[in-house]
Every structure is written in C-alpha cells, then in structure tokens.
Amino acid sequence: MLSHHEIATLILVKGTQDPLELDPADLDTLLEHEFVALEERPSGQACPRLTQLGHAILKAVGLRH
C-alpha cells in the first residue's frame, strides 16, 4: 500500500519536468514497485516517468488525466 506521500509523488512525476522537486525516498519506493521508471534525457540527466502501473494507480485514486 502506498502512503499519501508516495501518491503525491506519483502526481508530481506526472506533472513535473524537474526531478529535484521529488522526495528521493518516495521516488525510490515508486521505482521499487515499478510505478515509475527513469528515462535518460539527451543532457544525461535521468528523469522519472510514470509506467503503466503508475498510470493505473492514479486512475484508481480518481486522477484520470
């Protein structure tokens, strides 16, 4: 079960381009559960992106966009 902080981090991953805004501990948990994946940008910076499971979690909590 995800904490409210981890769900909030999922929402932020969906809406942010700046991974520095994210709590590293919550992001690690989401990576472990495969709700997010790291995508490397051309600049070499890793950027978190929602996986299909991450989208499913947000849909389950009522966030469909």
KOLGU-4560 file (N, C-alpha, C; in nm, 3 decimals, padded with zeros to 5 digits):
<recs>
<n_xx: 00.084 n_yy: -00.117 n_zz: 00.000 ca_xx: 00.000 ca_yy: 00.000 ca_zz: 00.000 c_xx: 00.089 c_yy: 00.125 c_zz: 00.000 mol: A seq: 1 type: MET>
<n_xx: 00.053 n_yy: 00.220 n_zz: -00.081 ca_xx: 00.131 ca_yy: 00.343 ca_zz: -00.090 c_xx: 00.086 c_yy: 00.444 c_zz: 00.014 mol: A seq: 2 type: LEU>
<n_xx: 00.181 n_yy: 00.520 n_zz: 00.064 ca_xx: 00.149 ca_yy: 00.628 ca_zz: 00.156 c_xx: 00.095 c_yy: 00.747 c_zz: 00.078 mol: A seq: 3 type: SER>
<n_xx: 00.036 n_yy: 00.842 n_zz: 00.149 ca_xx: -00.013 ca_yy: 00.962 ca_zz: 00.081 c_xx: 00.103 c_yy: 01.041 c_zz: 00.021 mol: A seq: 4 type: HIS>
<n_xx: 00.222 n_yy: 01.032 n_zz: 00.079 ca_xx: 00.339 ca_yy: 01.100 ca_zz: 00.024 c_xx: 00.379 c_yy: 01.037 c_zz: -00.110 mol: A seq: 5 type: HIS>
<n_xx: 00.373 n_yy: 00.905 n_zz: -00.117 ca_xx: 00.410 ca_yy: 00.836 ca_zz: -00.240 c_xx: 00.308 c_yy: 00.863 c_zz: -00.351 mol: A seq: 6 type: GLU>
<n_xx: 00.181 n_yy: 00.869 n_zz: -00.316 ca_xx: 00.079 ca_yy: 00.904 ca_zz: -00.416 c_xx: 00.101 c_yy: 01.047 c_zz: -00.464 mol: A seq: 7 type: ILE>
<n_xx: 00.132 n_yy: 01.137 n_zz: -00.371 ca_xx: 00.161 ca_yy: 01.275 ca_zz: -00.410 c_xx: 00.282 c_yy: 01.281 c_zz: -00.503 mol: A seq: 8 type: ALA>
<n_xx: 00.382 n_yy: 01.198 n_zz: -00.476 ca_xx: 00.500 ca_yy: 01.194 ca_zz: -00.562 c_xx: 00.463 c_yy: 01.143 c_zz: -00.701 mol: A seq: 9 type: THR>
<n_xx: 00.373 n_yy: 01.044 n_zz: -00.710 ca_xx: 00.325 ca_yy: 00.997 ca_zz: -00.840 c_xx: 00.261 c_yy: 01.112 c_zz: -00.918 mol: A seq: 10 type: LEU>
<n_xx: 00.180 n_yy: 01.190 n_zz: -00.848 ca_xx: 00.114 ca_yy: 01.305 ca_zz: -00.912 c_xx: 00.219 c_yy: 01.405 c_zz: -00.961 mol: A seq: 11 type: ILE>
<n_xx: 00.321 n_yy: 01.428 n_zz: -00.880 ca_xx: 00.427 ca_yy: 01.521 ca_zz: -00.920 c_xx: 00.506 c_yy: 01.468 c_zz: -01.039 mol: A seq: 12 type: LEU>
<n_xx: 00.533 n_yy: 01.338 n_zz: -01.041 ca_xx: 00.605 ca_yy: 01.279 ca_zz: -01.154 c_xx: 00.527 c_yy: 01.302 c_zz: -01.282 mol: A seq: 13 type: VAL>
<n_xx: 00.396 n_yy: 01.286 n_zz: -01.273 ca_xx: 00.313 ca_yy: 01.305 ca_zz: -01.391 c_xx: 00.317 c_yy: 01.450 c_zz: -01.439 mol: A seq: 14 type: LYS>
<n_xx: 00.330 n_yy: 01.546 n_zz: -01.347 ca_xx: 00.317 ca_yy: 01.685 ca_zz: -01.385 c_xx: 00.443 c_yy: 01.769 c_zz: -01.384 mol: A seq: 15 type: GLY>
<n_xx: 00.558 n_yy: 01.712 n_zz: -01.351 ca_xx: 00.678 ca_yy: 01.794 ca_zz: -01.339 c_xx: 00.783 c_yy: 01.757 c_zz: -01.443 mol: A seq: 16 type: THR>
<n_xx: 00.862 n_yy: 01.853 n_zz: -01.477 ca_xx: 00.979 ca_yy: 01.830 ca_zz: -01.562 c_xx: 01.107 c_yy: 01.840 c_zz: -01.478 mol: A seq: 17 type: GLN>
<n_xx: 01.093 n_yy: 01.873 n_zz: -01.349 ca_xx: 01.207 ca_yy: 01.895 ca_zz: -01.262 c_xx: 01.212 c_yy: 01.788 c_zz: -01.153 mol: A seq: 18 type: ASP>
<n_xx: 01.296 n_yy: 01.686 n_zz: -01.170 ca_xx: 01.302 ca_yy: 01.579 ca_zz: -01.072 c_xx: 01.355 c_yy: 01.622 c_zz: -00.936 mol: A seq: 19 type: PRO>
<n_xx: 01.413 n_yy: 01.741 n_zz: -00.926 ca_xx: 01.465 ca_yy: 01.788 ca_zz: -00.798 c_xx: 01.353 c_yy: 01.820 c_zz: -00.699 mol: A seq: 20 type: LEU>
<n_xx: 01.230 n_yy: 01.837 n_zz: -00.749 ca_xx: 01.115 ca_yy: 01.864 ca_zz: -00.663 c_xx: 01.068 c_yy: 01.740 c_zz: -00.588 mol: A seq: 21 type: GLU>
<n_xx: 01.116 n_yy: 01.623 n_zz: -00.626 ca_xx: 01.066 ca_yy: 01.497 ca_zz: -00.573 c_xx: 01.144 c_yy: 01.450 c_zz: -00.452 mol: A seq: 22 type: LEU>
<n_xx: 01.073 n_yy: 01.388 n_zz: -00.357 ca_xx: 01.137 ca_yy: 01.331 ca_zz: -00.239 c_xx: 01.210 c_yy: 01.204 c_zz: -00.281 mol: A seq: 23 type: ASP>
<n_xx: 01.341 n_yy: 01.196 n_zz: -00.260 ca_xx: 01.417 ca_yy: 01.080 ca_zz: -00.305 c_xx: 01.370 c_yy: 00.948 c_zz: -00.244 mol: A seq: 24 type: PRO>
<n_xx: 01.330 n_yy: 00.947 n_zz: -00.117 ca_xx: 01.284 ca_yy: 00.823 ca_zz: -00.053 c_xx: 01.154 c_yy: 00.775 c_zz: -00.117 mol: A seq: 25 type: ALA>
<n_xx: 01.062 n_yy: 00.867 n_zz: -00.143 ca_xx: 00.936 ca_yy: 00.828 ca_zz: -00.207 c_xx: 00.961 c_yy: 00.781 c_zz: -00.350 mol: A seq: 26 type: ASP>
<n_xx: 01.050 n_yy: 00.849 n_zz: -00.419 ca_xx: 01.083 ca_yy: 00.810 ca_zz: -00.556 c_xx: 01.144 c_yy: 00.670 c_zz: -00.559 mol: A seq: 27 type: LEU>
<n_xx: 01.231 n_yy: 00.639 n_zz: -00.464 ca_xx: 01.291 ca_yy: 00.505 ca_zz: -00.456 c_xx: 01.184 c_yy: 00.398 c_zz: -00.439 mol: A seq: 28 type: ASP>
<n_xx: 01.086 n_yy: 00.425 n_zz: -00.353 ca_xx: 00.977 ca_yy: 00.330 ca_zz: -00.331 c_xx: 00.898 c_yy: 00.308 c_zz: -00.460 mol: A seq: 29 type: THR>
<n_xx: 00.870 n_yy: 00.417 n_zz: -00.531 ca_xx: 00.795 ca_yy: 00.405 ca_zz: -00.656 c_xx: 00.874 c_yy: 00.330 c_zz: -00.762 mol: A seq: 30 type: LEU>
<n_xx: 01.005 n_yy: 00.349 n_zz: -00.764 ca_xx: 01.091 ca_yy: 00.273 ca_zz: -00.856 c_xx: 01.089 c_yy: 00.125 c_zz: -00.822 mol: A seq: 31 type: LEU>
<n_xx: 01.096 n_yy: 00.093 n_zz: -00.692 ca_xx: 01.094 ca_yy: -00.047 ca_zz: -00.648 c_xx: 00.965 c_yy: -00.118 c_zz: -00.690 mol: A seq: 32 type: GLU>
<n_xx: 00.853 n_yy: -00.047 n_zz: -00.681 ca_xx: 00.723 ca_yy: -00.105 ca_zz: -00.715 c_xx: 00.694 c_yy: -00.094 c_zz: -00.866 mol: A seq: 33 type: HIS>
<n_xx: 00.788 n_yy: -00.036 n_zz: -00.940 ca_xx: 00.777 ca_yy: -00.019 ca_zz: -01.085 c_xx: 00.658 c_yy: 00.069 c_zz: -01.126 mol: A seq: 34 type: GLU>
<n_xx: 00.626 n_yy: 00.169 n_zz: -01.041 ca_xx: 00.524 ca_yy: 00.268 ca_zz: -01.075 c_xx: 00.585 c_yy: 00.382 c_zz: -01.154 mol: A seq: 35 type: PHE>
<n_xx: 00.716 n_yy: 00.398 n_zz: -01.144 ca_xx: 00.790 ca_yy: 00.495 ca_zz: -01.226 c_xx: 00.915 c_yy: 00.427 c_zz: -01.280 mol: A seq: 36 type: VAL>
<n_xx: 00.967 n_yy: 00.482 n_zz: -01.387 ca_xx: 01.093 ca_yy: 00.438 ca_zz: -01.446 c_xx: 01.176 c_yy: 00.562 c_zz: -01.474 mol: A seq: 37 type: ALA>
<n_xx: 01.306 n_yy: 00.546 n_zz: -01.475 ca_xx: 01.393 ca_yy: 00.658 ca_zz: -01.506 c_xx: 01.424 c_yy: 00.658 c_zz: -01.655 mol: A seq: 38 type: LEU>
<n_xx: 01.406 n_yy: 00.774 n_zz: -01.715 ca_xx: 01.432 ca_yy: 00.793 ca_zz: -01.857 c_xx: 01.546 c_yy: 00.893 c_zz: -01.871 mol: A seq: 39 type: GLU>
<n_xx: 01.648 n_yy: 00.857 n_zz: -01.946 ca_xx: 01.762 ca_yy: 00.946 ca_zz: -01.961 c_xx: 01.734 c_yy: 01.049 c_zz: -02.070 mol: A seq: 40 type: GLU>
<n_xx: 01.757 n_yy: 01.175 n_zz: -02.035 ca_xx: 01.741 ca_yy: 01.285 ca_zz: -02.131 c_xx: 01.868 c_yy: 01.300 c_zz: -02.212 mol: A seq: 41 type: ARG>
<n_xx: 01.861 n_yy: 01.371 n_zz: -02.325 ca_xx: 01.982 ca_yy: 01.395 ca_zz: -02.405 c_xx: 02.094 c_yy: 01.463 c_zz: -02.324 mol: A seq: 42 type: PRO>
<n_xx: 02.056 n_yy: 01.540 n_zz: -02.223 ca_xx: 02.155 ca_yy: 01.608 ca_zz: -02.139 c_xx: 02.228 c_yy: 01.510 c_zz: -02.047 mol: A seq: 43 type: SER>
<n_xx: 02.177 n_yy: 01.386 n_zz: -02.038 ca_xx: 02.236 ca_yy: 01.287 ca_zz: -01.949 c_xx: 02.166 c_yy: 01.278 c_zz: -01.815 mol: A seq: 44 type: GLY>
<n_xx: 02.075 n_yy: 01.370 n_zz: -01.788 ca_xx: 02.001 ca_yy: 01.370 ca_zz: -01.662 c_xx: 01.890 c_yy: 01.265 c_zz: -01.667 mol: A seq: 45 type: GLN>
<n_xx: 01.876 n_yy: 01.188 n_zz: -01.560 ca_xx: 01.768 ca_yy: 01.089 ca_zz: -01.550 c_xx: 01.641 c_yy: 01.159 c_zz: -01.504 mol: A seq: 46 type: ALA>
<n_xx: 01.532 n_yy: 01.131 n_zz: -01.572 ca_xx: 01.405 ca_yy: 01.193 ca_zz: -01.542 c_xx: 01.300 c_yy: 01.084 c_zz: -01.518 mol: A seq: 47 type: CYS>
<n_xx: 01.230 n_yy: 01.088 n_zz: -01.405 ca_xx: 01.129 ca_yy: 00.985 ca_zz: -01.378 c_xx: 01.005 c_yy: 01.004 c_zz: -01.466 mol: A seq: 48 type: PRO>
<n_xx: 00.950 n_yy: 00.893 n_zz: -01.511 ca_xx: 00.828 ca_yy: 00.891 ca_zz: -01.590 c_xx: 00.737 c_yy: 00.781 c_zz: -01.536 mol: A seq: 49 type: ARG>
<n_xx: 00.607 n_yy: 00.805 n_zz: -01.541 ca_xx: 00.511 ca_yy: 00.705 ca_zz: -01.496 c_xx: 00.513 c_yy: 00.584 c_zz: -01.589 mol: A seq: 50 type: LEU>
<n_xx: 00.502 n_yy: 00.466 n_zz: -01.530 ca_xx: 00.484 ca_yy: 00.344 ca_zz: -01.607 c_xx: 00.334 c_yy: 00.318 c_zz: -01.621 mol: A seq: 51 type: THR>
<n_xx: 00.297 n_yy: 00.212 n_zz: -01.689 ca_xx: 00.156 ca_yy: 00.176 ca_zz: -01.700 c_xx: 00.097 c_yy: 00.150 c_zz: -01.561 mol: A seq: 52 type: GLN>
<n_xx: 00.175 n_yy: 00.088 n_zz: -01.474 ca_xx: 00.127 ca_yy: 00.065 ca_zz: -01.337 c_xx: 00.105 c_yy: 00.196 c_zz: -01.262 mol: A seq: 53 type: LEU>
<n_xx: 00.194 n_yy: 00.291 n_zz: -01.282 ca_xx: 00.179 ca_yy: 00.423 ca_zz: -01.219 c_xx: 00.053 c_yy: 00.493 c_zz: -01.266 mol: A seq: 54 type: GLY>
<n_xx: 00.027 n_yy: 00.487 n_zz: -01.397 ca_xx: -00.096 ca_yy: 00.546 ca_zz: -01.450 c_xx: -00.218 c_yy: 00.476 c_zz: -01.391 mol: A seq: 55 type: HIS>
<n_xx: -00.209 n_yy: 00.343 n_zz: -01.375 ca_xx: -00.322 ca_yy: 00.267 ca_zz: -01.318 c_xx: -00.349 c_yy: 00.308 c_zz: -01.174 mol: A seq: 56 type: ALA>
<n_xx: -00.244 n_yy: 00.333 n_zz: -01.098 ca_xx: -00.263 ca_yy: 00.378 ca_zz: -00.959 c_xx: -00.333 c_yy: 00.512 c_zz: -00.956 mol: A seq: 57 type: ILE>
<n_xx: -00.288 n_yy: 00.606 n_zz: -01.038 ca_xx: -00.353 ca_yy: 00.738 ca_zz: -01.040 c_xx: -00.498 c_yy: 00.726 c_zz: -01.085 mol: A seq: 58 type: LEU>
<n_xx: -00.524 n_yy: 00.639 n_zz: -01.179 ca_xx: -00.663 ca_yy: 00.618 ca_zz: -01.223 c_xx: -00.746 c_yy: 00.560 c_zz: -01.108 mol: A seq: 59 type: LYS>
<n_xx: -00.688 n_yy: 00.469 n_zz: -01.033 ca_xx: -00.759 ca_yy: 00.405 ca_zz: -00.922 c_xx: -00.795 c_yy: 00.505 c_zz: -00.811 mol: A seq: 60 type: ALA>
<n_xx: -00.712 n_yy: 00.608 n_zz: -00.794 ca_xx: -00.741 ca_yy: 00.707 ca_zz: -00.691 c_xx: -00.820 c_yy: 00.825 c_zz: -00.747 mol: A seq: 61 type: VAL>
<n_xx: -00.864 n_yy: 00.811 n_zz: -00.872 ca_xx: -00.953 ca_yy: 00.910 ca_zz: -00.930 c_xx: -00.888 c_yy: 01.019 c_zz: -01.012 mol: A seq: 62 type: GLY>
<n_xx: -00.761 n_yy: 01.004 n_zz: -01.046 ca_xx: -00.691 ca_yy: 01.103 ca_zz: -01.128 c_xx: -00.672 c_yy: 01.046 c_zz: -01.267 mol: A seq: 63 type: LEU>
<n_xx: -00.758 n_yy: 01.082 n_zz: -01.358 ca_xx: -00.760 ca_yy: 01.019 ca_zz: -01.490 c_xx: -00.683 c_yy: 01.097 c_zz: -01.596 mol: A seq: 64 type: ARG>
<n_xx: -00.643 n_yy: 01.218 n_zz: -01.572 ca_xx: -00.579 ca_yy: 01.300 ca_zz: -01.676 c_xx: -00.433 c_yy: 01.274 c_zz: -01.679 mol: A seq: 65 type: HIS>
</recs>
